Amino acid sequence: MPKPAWKTYQEEAAALFCSLGMDASTSEVLEGARGKHEIDVAVRTRRAGIGQLWVVECKYWKRRVGKDRVLVLAEVVADLGADRGLLLSESGFQAGLFV
């Protein structure tokens, strides 16, 4: 049975970060201050000797990503104390999302 396209999208994103010398894993469950979060791609790297965690959400949707998904990602990043949150979208983002 072939792998779902969304899973391939996540794995390709992880491979990109790995090609840049970072560690990346898919579908990782991380414990935050307010609960557990399943992360599409968790990226770990070191900058100036300091460990960093990046949370990457991959949206392989037919429709554009809305503001609500961006706000959810921001909350997850804050809850985990992550250094960065990235949202990748195959179909783009709704108009007016970024000001």
C-alpha positions in Angstrom: 0.0 0.0 0.0 1.5 3.4 -1.0 2.3 6.0 1.6 -0.2 8.8 1.9 0.9 12.0 0.2 0.7 14.0 3.4 3.2 11.6 5.1 5.6 11.9 2.1 5.3 15.7 2.4 6.3 15.5 6.0 9.2 13.2 5.3 10.4 15.4 2.4 10.4 18.4 4.8 12.4 16.5 7.4 14.9 15.4 4.7 15.3 19.1 3.7 16.3 20.1 7.3 18.6 17.0 7.5 20.3 18.1 4.3 21.1 21.4 6.1 22.9 19.6 8.9 20.0 19.5 11.4 18.3 16.6 13.1 14.6 16.1 12.1 12.0 13.6 12.9 8.4 13.2 11.9 5.2 12.6 13.9 7.0 13.2 17.2 5.0 13.7 20.4 6.4 16.4 22.7 5.3 17.3 26.2 4.5 21.0 26.7 3.6 22.9 29.9 -0.1 22.4 29.1 -0.1 19.0 27.4 1.2 16.8 24.7 1.5 17.8 21.0 2.0 15.7 18.0 4.5 17.6 15.8 4.7 17.0 12.0 8.4 17.6 11.9 10.5 18.3 15.0 13.9 19.9 14.1 16.8 20.1 16.5 20.0 22.0 15.9 22.7 23.8 17.8 23.6 27.4 17.2 26.6 28.8 19.1 26.5 25.7 21.3 22.9 26.2 22.3 20.3 23.6 21.5 17.3 24.7 19.6 13.9 23.2 18.8 11.9 24.1 15.7 8.3 23.0 15.3 7.3 22.5 11.7 3.7 22.0 10.6 3.1 20.6 7.1 -0.2 21.2 5.5 -0.7 19.1 2.4 -4.2 20.5 1.8 -6.2 21.3 -1.3 -7.3 24.6 0.2 -5.2 27.5 1.5 -4.2 27.6 5.2 -6.2 30.0 7.4 -5.3 32.3 10.2 -6.6 29.8 12.8 -3.9 27.3 11.9 -1.2 29.9 12.3 -2.5 30.9 15.7 -2.6 27.2 16.8 1.0 26.8 15.7 2.0 29.9 17.7 0.3 28.5 20.8 2.1 25.1 20.4 5.4 26.8 20.0 4.8 28.8 23.1 3.6 25.8 25.1 6.7 23.8 24.1 9.1 26.7 24.6 10.3 26.0 21.1 12.7 28.5 19.4 10.8 28.7 16.1 7.7 27.6 14.4 7.3 27.1 10.7 4.2 26.3 8.7 4.6 24.7 5.2 1.7 24.7 2.9 1.3 23.0 -0.5 -1.6 25.3 -1.4 -0.5 28.6 0.1 -2.2 30.8 2.6 -5.5 32.8 2.8 -5.3 36.4 1.6 -4.7 38.9 4.4 -3.1 36.4 6.6 0.2 38.2 6.9 0.4 41.9 7.5 
